[in-house]
Amino acid sequence: TDTFYLTFPFLYSMKSELSYLAHNLCEIDKYRVETCCVIGNYYSLRSQHEKAALYFQRALKLNPRYLGAWTLMGHEYMEMKNTSAAIQAYRHAIEVNKRDYRAWYGLGQTYEILKMPFYCLYYYRRAHQLRPNDSRMLVALGECYEKLNQLVEAKKCYWRAYAVGDVEKMALVKLAKLHEQLTESEQAAQCYIKYIQDIYSCGEIVEHLEESTAFRYLAQYYFKCKLWDEASTCAQKCCAFNDTREEGKALLRQILQLRNQGETSTTETPTPFFLPASLSANNTPTRRVSPLNLSSVTP
């Protein structure tokens, strides 16, 4: 569904307003291109994708060069698993306007579904060239590079996505997992810490699916480093999530047992910074992770 929201992001939370607009436009002139597109969007939000595609087709009969309709029709075909029709729609959009990044991005998604990563990389790169500061393009590129086992390029893309303002708050998690895969434990811990800092500092009460993953990794990381206070804090946080609750409890028991046996916490700090101040008992100051060198990089 990314292509749709890239096209009309304001429709996320305006379903009732869109319904009202569609009814009003129908009464005014149901044979206008704009009316057909609004009705198509309405049916798309209701997951009635065949009806949505039908209205976008009507819009294109009225004006074959109406760019938004081609892009949105490509999205509807994607939802209906008709990849060949989606490809044709996105290519028509590019014929109308070669600078339509949404169509290039849609083609990248389509070839990703078809498991054709080299094609997918080409189209995502074109979308990124048109929207160099859009984190979604950079994350898509990073995922593509990962599939092609070009891990250095993938890391650059994920870091760049974070640096330009990660819309979906996933770039740091993906970067952390990549460091995990490469057994770069300190770098992975830094990324998870920064991810936790960011989601706790934004002030929004939202569910982050990878929050438990981050706390689990950090709990285990600090445990291996014999930093009992930090490990305990993260393990306690793990207990708040269903998927990590048992691991958190087990780690807390291990820490308690080691402390009872006289094991002391290490005084050496293996990473440049600790937990966010809001989670740490001693309010240890934090420092930003040093970025990768992206000054001469164009993914």
DOMI-784833 format. One record per atom (N, C-alpha, C): x, y, z. Coordinates in steps of 0.001 Angstrom, whole numbers, plus 524288, in hexadecimal, padded with zeros to 5 digits. Layout:
N
XYZ;...
//
This chain:
299
803277FB4580000;800008000080000;8034E804F680000;80870804768002B;80BD38091180084;80B0180CC97FBF3;80A4A80A997F72C;809D580DEE7F298;80527811827F319;800D280F6F7F511;7FC0E8128A7F5B3;7FCFA8171B7F964;7FF708160B7FDDD;8003081A2A801BC;8047B81DEF80020;8081981C257FCBE;80BDA81FCC7FA86;809118239B7F6E6;804BC821CC7F488;801EE8250E7F0D4;7FE57828E97F396;7FB54826EC7F760;7F7C082A417FA49;7F8388292B8001C;7FC7782AEB802A5;7FD54829AD80822;7F93F82BEC80BC5;7F6968303880A36;7F2D7832B080DAF;7EDF182F5B80E6E;7ED3F82B3B80B30;7E88D8280A80B97;7E8CB8241481005;7ED51823AF81290;7EDEA82012816F8;7E9708209481ADF;7E8598256581C8A;7E4B38263E820D6;7DFFF8298281F33;7DEA88297881A1C;7DA6B82CC881839;7D65D8299D81532;7D519824FA81722;7D17C821848145D;7CC06823DB813F7;7C9F8825F58184A;7C4B08282B8183F;7C46F82D02814C5;7C89783044814F8;7C8BC834F6811B1;7C8D38337D80BE7;7CBAB82F5080AA8;7CC0282D908053B;7C6AF82BA380354;7C3DD828DE806B1;7BEA4826FA8055F;7BAFD82B9880439;7BB3B82F8780792;7B7FD83438806DA;7B956836F2801B3;7BE6483763800A1;7C02A839ED7FBD2;7BE5B836E77F703;7BEC4831B37F737;7BD3282E6E7F2C9;7B76782F207F18D;7B40F82F297F596;7AE7282FDA7F4BA;7AD3E835427F279;7AFD2839437F478;7AEEC83E947F27F;7B08E83F247ECC8;7B52783CF57EB71;7B71183D617E614;7B39083A717E248;7B165836067E40C;7ADCE833057E0BF;7A8FC836427DF5F;7A711839277E324;7A27083C687E237;7A3A6840FA7DE92;7A883842EE7DED7;7AA06847627DB8D;7AB048459F7D5F2;7AE8C841C57D54D;7AFDD83FCF7D008;7B2C283AA57D090;7B0028366C7CFB9;7B269831447D07A;7B5D282F967CBE3;7B5FF832C47C7CD;7B927831587C33A;7BE3B834737C2DF;7BFD3836F37C703;7C4D5839A97C717;7C923835F07C8E3;7CDDA836E67C703;7D260833B77C87A;7D328833BF7CE5F;7D2E78386A7D0B2;7D3D8838EF7D654;7CFDB835D07D980;7CAF1835E47D7BA;7C6D8832FD7DA72;7C7FE82D257DA5B;7C97B82B2D7D5D0;7CABC825917D54A;7CF438240E7D8DB;7D338827687D946;7D7C28262E7DC8A;7D662826407E25B;7D324829F87E3EF;7D18982A357E96A;7CE5C825597EACD;7CACD823C47E75A;7C7A981F117E85E;7CB2C81A3E7E86E;7CEF981A177E4DD;7D2B4815C27E4CA;7D5B48155D7E9E6;7D76D819D97EBEB;7DA2D819E77F0F4;7D6A98180D7F565;7D1B6819A27F51D;7CDF9818037F926;7CD70812107F945;7CCC780FB67F4BA;7CC47809FD7F482;7D161807417F60C;7D5C1809BF7F4D3;7DACB807827F64C;7DB538073A7FC37;7D9C580B727FEE7;7DA0480B7F8049F;7D6668076E80707;7D2388060B80439;7CE9C801FE80609;7D0527FC8D80457;7D50E7FC41801FE;7D74E7F74F8000E;7D3FD7F4CE7FBCA;7D1067F7FD7F8F7;7CE167F6157F46F;7D1407F7797EF8E;7D5647F47B7EEB8;7D9627F6067EAE9;7D78E7F5927E53C;7D4207F1DD7E416;7D2337F16A7DEB7;7CEE97F62B7DD3C;7CB987F7E07E0DE;7C8737FC947DFE3;7CBEF8015F7DF64;7CFF4801A57E2C4;7D393806117E290;7D63D8064E7DD3B;7D832801D37DB61;7DAD88019E7D64B;7D727803447D1EA;7D22D801B77D25B;7CE528031E7CE60;7CDB5809087CDF4;7CD9680BB97D26A;7CD05811767D251;7D1F6814287D05D;7D678811F97D181;7DB498143B7CF63;7DB7F813797C974;7D98180F017C799;7D93180E187C1F1;7D58D812107BF61;7D12E813327C203;7CD8C817227BFEE;7D02A81C787BF99;7D33081DC67C397;7D5F8822C47C390;7D9AF8230E7BEE9;7DC4481EB67BDC9;7E01B81EA37B98B;7DD8881EA77B42B;7D8B881CD27B3CE;7D5D781D4D7AEDE;7D48E823067ADD3;7D387825DF7B206;7D26582B707B178;7D75782E947B05A;7DBC382CF27B2B9;7E0BF82FA67B1E2;7E53382BB57B26E;7E712829867AE0B;7EB2B8257A7AE36;7F05D827627B075;7F0FF82C6F7B113;7F5F082E887B315;7F563830787B8BF;7F16182EAC7BB62;7F09D830227C0DE;7F41B82CAF7C445;7F87B82EE17C5F6;7FCB782BEB7C866;7FB0A828DD7CD42;7F84F82B747D0DA;7F6E6828EF7D5C4;7F3B1824057D506;7F05D824017D10C;7ED0481F777D01D;7F03C81AB17CE80;7F43A81B797CB3B;7F796817117C9AF;7FA5E814CB7CE74;7FC7E8182E7D1B2;7FF5E8165F7D64B;7FBC78137A7DA15;7F736815B97DB12;7F38F813457DEB6;7F15980E2F7DC85;7F09F80DEE7D768;7EEC38090D7D514;7F2EA804CB7D598;7F7CD8065E7D525;7FC0A8029F7D60C;7FBC1800657DB8A;7FA9F803D17DF4C;7FA128020A7E4B4;7F59F7FE1D7E546;7F1387FF337E2CD;7ECB97FBA47E343;7EDF07F64D7E0E5;7F0B27F64F7DC7C;7F2367F14E7DA25;7F5FB7EE537DDAD;7F9587F13C7E066;7FCDC7EEBF7E431;7F9AF7EC177E87D;7F5A77EEC37EA69;7F2547EC917EE80;7EF797E7B37EC91;7EE417E7937E78F;7EB897E30F7E546;7EF4E7DED37E36D;7F4677DF8A7E499;7F8857DBCF7E32A;7F9307DB437DD43;7F7907DF397DA5C;7F8337DF307D4AD;7FD077E26C7D35A;8019C7DFFD7D3E4;806847E2E67D35B;807787E4D67CDCC;805EB7E1BC7C9DC;806E47E36F7C474;803BF7E8567C330;7FED27E88C7C4F5;7FB9B7ED3A7C411;7FDBD7F1DC7C72F;7FFB67F0DC7CBE7;802007F50B7CF18;806BD7F7637CC57;80A0F7F4017CA30;80EBA7F5DA7C765;80D277F95A7C2CF;8092E7F7B17BFDD;807667FACD7BB6B;8055E800227BD2C;802758002E7C17C;80048805267C367;8049F808D87C522;80867806CF7C812;80CB580A237C9E4;80FED80C227C545;810A3808DB7C14C;813AD80A8C7BCB7;810C280EC77B9AD;80BA080E607B978;8088C812897B701;80944817A27B9FE;80966817417BF36;80A2B81BF57C26A;80F6781E7E7C12E;8137281B407C070;818AB81D4A7BF39;818CC81FB37B9C9;815C381D817B620;8155F81FD17B0E1;813068254E7B12F;80F46825F87B4BF;80CD182B187B56D;8109982EE77B80C;8136682D037BBFE;817168305A7BEE2;81B8E82D037C0F7;8202382D8F7BEA6;824A382A647C039;826AF82BCA7C5A5;824D0830177C7C7;82692831BA7CCF5;822B6830357D14A;81F1A82CCA7D002;81B5F82AFC7D3F3;81DE8826AA7D733;8200F828297DBA9;822E5824617DEEF;81F60820037E0DF;81A3D8210F7E165;816A681D1B7E36B;8162B818827DFAC;81654819A37DAA5;81602815717D6C4;81B058122B7D6C5;81F90814BC7D71E;8247D811DA7D772;8249880E727DC5A;822C4810AB7E0AA;8229980DC37E59E;81ED3809217E52B;81A57809FF7E2A1;8168C805C77E1DC;818C98015F7DEA0;81BCA802B87DA8E;81E587FEAC7D763;822447FB997DAA4;825217FE567DDF7;828CD7FBAB7E16B;826087F7C27E4E7;821957F9607E729;81E8B7F5D67EA7D;81C917F11A7E77F;81AD07F2127E2B0;818B37EDCD7DF7F;81CE37E9B77DE5E;8218A7EB847DCD2;825C07E7CE7DBB1;827D97E54D7E0AF;8272A7E7E87E51A;8289D7E5817EA14;8250B7E0D97EB32;81FFD7E1797EA23;81C3D7DD357EAC5;81D8E7D8B87E714;81F5A7DA0E7E260;820C87D60F7DE7F;826287D3A57DF8B;828A37D55E7E3E5;82DCD7D3617E572;831D87D42A7E11A;831F97D8E87DF0C;835CB7DA647DB0C;838E57DF117DD1D;83CA27DE107E0A8;83F327E25B7E386;842507E6257E029;844927E45C7DBC5;847A27E7F27D885;8440C7EBF77D5E6;83F7E7EA307D3FE;83BAC7EDCF7D1CF;839B37F1827D614;838807EF297DA7C;836887F2167DF00;83A6A7F65E7E08A;83F7A7F5167E0A8;843897F8DE7E20F;843987FD6C7DE3F;843247FC3C7D937;8432E8004B7D534;83ECD804387D621;83A138024C7D70C;83595805D27D7A4;835C4808D07DCCD;83792806577E0F1;8381E809217E5E6;83C4A80D607E586;8406880C487E293;84471810487E1DE;84246815047DEF3;83EF6814057DB1C;83C948185E7D837;8390281B8D7DBC3;83609818DC7DF09;832A481B9D7E2C2;835E681ED57E696;83A4681C8D7E857;83DB181F537EC09;8402F824217E98F;84195823CF7E4A0;843DE828497E1EB;8400882CDF7E1B9;83AFB82B977E14A;836FA82FAF7E11B;83588831AA7E689;8364382E447EA87;8350382FB77EFF4;8399182E3D7F37D;83E02830F07F306;842BE82F4E7F5D0;8424882F907FBC4;83EAE832B17FDC5;83E1B8333280373;8393A830848058F;8371E82CE380294;83297829E680456;8348D824C1806A5;833C18241480BBE;835D881F7C80E73;8339481A6180C57;82EBB81A8480A5E;82C4B815B98086A;82F2981390803B0;8310C8171A80057;83412815667FBC9;8393D812EF7FD8B;83BAA8154D80176;840B18136780362;8402480E2780627;83C0180D8280937;83B238087380BD4;83A1B80437807C3;836FF80572803CD;835F0801A57FF9F;83B03800207FCDC;83E5B804027FBDE;84370802E67F975;846BE7FF6A7FCF9;846CE8009980205;849D17FD84805BF;848127F7DD805DA;842F57F701805E3;840DE7F1AA805E2;842737EEC7800EA;842727F1A37FC92;843F37EF507F790;849B97EDCD7F796;84D047F14C7F988;8529B7F01A7F9E7;8538B7EB6A7FD7A;850807EB01801AB;851017E6778052B;84FF67E16580240;84BBE7E1637FF22;84A5A7DCAB7FC2E;84E957DB337F840;851667DF2F7F661;855A97DE3D7F2AF;85AD97DD577F57C;85AA17DD177FAB3;85F3E7DC3B7FE01;8634D7E08F7FD78;8618E7E53C7FC19;865037E9CB7FBEA;864427ECC480113;866827EA8F8052E;8653A7EC5080A79;867767F1AD80BC7;86BE67F30180999;86E297F83480A8E;86A8B7FC6A80866;8689C7FB96803A8;864F67FF5280157;85FE57FF8B80475;85E1E7FB0980649;8594C7FAE180969;859EB7FE2580E5C;85E6C7FDA5810FC;85F5F800A5815C4;85F518067F814A4;861B58081381055;861C180D9F80EEB;85C3480FAD80E17;858F080C8280B87;8539080E3280A70;8506A80EBF80F77;850F780AF681301;84DFE80B2D817E3;84FB280FD781B37;854DF810C481B5F;856A78153D81E72;854CD81A5D81C02;8551981AAA816E2;8535281F608142C;84D768203B81518;84A6481BFE81512;844C381C6281611;843BD81EA581B73;846D681CFC81F41;8464C81F248248C;847EE824E3824A8;84C358261B821F3;84E6482B6582216;84AB882F6E81FA9;847BB82DDF81BA0;84445831A38190A;83EF88321481BC2;83DFA82EC281FB4;838FE82EE882285;835AD82A388211E;8364B8261582418;833C08211D822D8;82DE78215E823FF;82ABB8216E81FEF;8250F821FA82079;822B781D5782361;82475818A58222A;8221A813E88245F;824EA811DF82937;828FB8149182AE4;82BEE8131582F9C;82DE580D7882F6B;82FC780BCD82ADF;8319A8066782A4C;83740805FE8287A;8398D80A53826B0;83ECA80A1C8246D;842E08085082868;8429980A5B82D34;84671808E783130;845F080321832B4;841238012F832E6;840557FBA58342E;842A27F83182FEA;841AD7F9A082B16;843D17F696826BA;849CC7F6C9826C5;84BED7FB5D82803;851957FBEE8285C;853BF7F8A382CD9;851097F8AE83141;852B37F58D835C7;852BF7EFC283473;84EB27EDEF831D9;84E5E7E85F8306C;852A77E6DC82C94;8540B7EA8D8293F;8584A7E99A8258F;85D767E9238287A;85E4E7EC7F82C57;863037EC1582F9A;8630C7E6EE832A0;85E7F7E54F83480;85E127E03783720;85FCC7DBD983380;85DD97DC0682EC1;85F1D7D80C82AD3;864F97D7CA829D1;867827DC5482A22;86D267DCAE8292B;8704C7DC1A82E30;86DA07DA8683273;86FFA7D9E3837AE;872D27DEC883983;870B67E34C83830;872D47E84F839FB;86F747EA1783E9B;8706F7E7B584317;86CE57E8458478C;86CA17EDD2849A8;8711F7F085849FA;8710D7F5D884C18;86DE77F983848A1;86EAC7F90A84380;86BC77FC6583FE4;865F07FB338401B;864997F6238408E;85F107F4A6840F6;85CA57F701845D8;85F897F6B884A38;85D957F8E984F29;85CC97FECA84EAA;860668018084C29;85FE68072684B72;85AEE8087E84867;859E28058584446;855398068C84116;8503B8059D84430;85018801588472C;84B738003684A54;84A9B8046384E85;84EE28062F850E2;84E7580A4A854E0;84C4280F4985277;84E50810BE84DFA;84C778157F84B64;846BA814F1849D3;8453C8104884820;83FC980F34846B6;83C3780FF684B72;83DD080DCE84FEF;83AC180E63854BF;83A818142485660;83EEA816D9855FF;83EFC81C708574F;83B0681F6D853FE;83AF981E4484EFC;8379A8212B84B6D;831D48203884C80;8305081B5184D60;82ABF81A4684E17;828D481C2085370;82C6681C778574C;82AD181E5A85C69;82AE68245285CB1;82DB3826C085929;82E0B82C7585951;829FA82F19855D8;8275F82C1B8526F;823B582E8D84EC8;81EAA8303D8516F;81D8282E0485614;818E782FAA85908;813CF82D538572F;813F182A0B8531F;80F26827A385125;80E5482254853B8;809728211C854FE;8083481C0085731;806B08186B852B0;80A92815F485076;809A78126D84C0D;80C7880D4984D0C;80A8A8093A84A85;80CE98041484B31;8112E803578471D;815CF80243848D9;81A2B8013984556;81B577FB6784588;81AAF7F8DB8412C;81AFE7F32784101;8205A7F1128427D;8246B7F4328419B;829BA7F25B84295;82BCF7F40C847E9;828987F66B84B11;82A687F84A85026;82C457F3C68538C;8294A7EF7F85393;82AC67EAF1856B9;82FD27E883854B3;8307C7E88484F7F;8354E7E67184D20;83A087E98384F04;839727EEB384F27;83DC87F209850D8;83F2B7F1098568D;83B3E7F0D5859F7;83C487EFED85F85;83E9E7EA7C86076;83CCE7E69785D88;83EF27E15085E2A;844BE7E13885CC1;8460D7E3A285851;84B8B7E3A6856B7;84EE77E68E85AB1;84D0C7EB1F85C6C;850187EE468601B;850B07EB8A8655F;84C947E8CE86715;84CE87E5E786C05;8512D7E1BC86BA8;851337DEDD86760;8551E7DAC68669D;85A8F7DD17865EB;85ACD7E17D86325;85FD47E4048622F;862457E5EC86748;85F367E8B886A6E;8613E7EAA886F69;862787E6368732E;85F7B7E206872D5;8608A7DD7787629;865E97DB28874DC;867067DA9F86FC7;86C207D89086E20;8708A7DC3186FCA;86F5C7E14586FF7;8734A7E5208718C;873A67E5BC87781;870767E2BC87A58;8704A7E2DC88013;86EB57E8408822E;86B517EAD687F58;869197EFC58812D;863B37EE7988361;863967ECC688865;85ED97EA9688AA3;85A5B7EE8488AF6;85B8C7F36D88C5C;857577F75088CDF;854977F832887A9;857B77F8FE8838E;855807F9E787E60;852A47F51287C63;854FF7F07C87D4C;852877EB9987B9E;84D4D7EAD387E68;84D1F7EC068838A;8484A7EB8288695;844097EF2A88491;8458E7F40688360;841C57F7D188163;83F527F5EF87C4E;842987F3FF878C5;840A37F216873B5;83D687ED278745D;83F217E9AC877DB;83C347E4D5878D3;836D27E60987B12;8368A7E9EB87E8B;8317E7EB83880B1;82DED7ED9B87C6C;830397F07E878C3;82D257F27587458;82B297EDED870F5;82E5B7E9DC8706C;82CC77E53B86D5F;827E37E2B886FA5;8274F7E308874C0;822D57E09887765;81DA87E337875FD;81DEB7E7C687397;8191F7EA8A8721F;816F07E8AD86CE3;819D87E55F86A1E;818327E390864F1;8174D7DDA886503;8133D7DBE886277;811E97D65586279;816317D2E98602E;818A97D4C685BF4;81C757D17D8593A;821C47D13485BF5;822C77D4B685FAE;827E17D4A38625F;8275C7D4128684C;822917D35586A35;821A87D33C86FE6;824C47CEE88729C;824797CA2E87089;827177C5CB87318;82D077C665872FB;82F187C85A86E96;834BF7C94186E3F;836737CD658722B;8334A7D176872B6;834827D5968767B;834A27D38B87C0E;830B77D06687D7B;830857CE29882BC;8352E7CA9C883C1;836917C76987FC9;83AF97C3D28805F;840147C6CB88129;840B17CB0F87E4B;8457C7CE2687EBE;845C47D0D988411;841637D2B8885F4;8414B7D52688B25;842D47D14088F6A;841127CC6288EDD;8428D7C851892A2;848647C73F8926B;84A8F7C72088DA6;8502C7C63788D08;8535E7CA9A88F82;851A97CF6C88EA1;854737D3EF890DC;8544C7D3C2896CC;84FBF7D28D898EE;84F2B7D23089E9E;852AD7CDEA8A0DF;852DB7C98289E24;856247C52489FE4;85BE67C6A289FD8;85DA07C93989BB4;8631A7CAD389B4D;864827CED389F79;860EC7D25E8A082;861E67D6468A490;862327D3B68A9F4;85EEB7CFD98AAE0;85F057CD048AFDC;864147C9E98B089;866617C8688AC0C;86B537C5818AC37;86FFE7C92A8ACB5;86EFA7CE458ACBE;8732D7D20F8AD79;875677D43A8A87A;872F87D2F68A3F9;874D37D50F89EF6;873C47DAEB89EDA;877C67DDF689DC2;877267E3A989D97;876AD7E58F89803;874147E9E989769;8736D7EC3689239;8788C7EE998906E;879A17EE3288B5E;87E717F05C8893C;87E407F65088953;882C97F8B0889B5;883197FE6D889A0;8847D8007688444;885B37FCE38809C;8871B7FE7C87B4F;882297FF0787809;8820D80304874C3;87D96803F787162;87EEE8024C86BD4;87C4D7FE4A869AD;87DBA7FC618648B;87B997FF9386009;877C8803048610E;875868062385CDC;875E080BED85E2E;8759480F6085A3D;87625814F785B43;871C58175085E85;86D45814C685EDF;8692B8170B86215;86598812CC8642A;862608143E86816;85F398107B86AFC;85973810F286987;8563580F5E86D21;8509880FB686C5D;84EB68155586C5A;84A1D8164786A06;847D181B8086A60;8471C81D208700E;847948222887120;84741824148767F;8421D8229A8791F;83DDB8226A87603;838BF821298783E;8386181B8887A11;83C0E8182F8784E;83BE8812AF879C3;840368113787D8A;8440A8149B87E24;848A18135288141;8483081598886BE;849B98126F88A86;849368141D88FFA;84D0C8187D89150;851A18186B88ED0;8559481C4B89044;855E3820E288C77;8521F82130888C6;851EA8258788503;857288267388254;859948223588090;85E8D822A387DC7;85DE0825D3878CD;8611D829CC877F2;8609982CD887320;8619C8297686E59;85F1A82ADF86A03;85F9F827C086541;8623E82AF3860FC;864548283885D29;866BB82AC4858AB;8649F82857853AC;8644D82B6A84FAB;8624B8299784AA9;86628825D284819;8641A821F384556;8677181E4F84277;86A258213D83E11;86F1E8202283D36;871E4822A4838E9;86FCD82095833B7;86E32823FD8301D;86BED8222382B30;8700081FD58278B;86E1B81C89823EF;8717C81A9781FCB;872E381F2081C3C;8771B81E918196F;878BE822B0815DD;8755A82276810ED;871B88261C81073;86E2A8261D80C04;86F1582AC48086B;8734182D9C80969;8741F832728066D;874CA83171800A2;876F382CEB7FF47;877E082BD37F9AC;874C5827297F7CC;870A7825CC7FAAB;86DBA8211B7F954;86884822757F6DD;8676A820387F273;8622B8206D7F016;8607181ACD7EF4F;85CF8818E17F2BC;85B5F813637F250;859038122A7ED09;
//
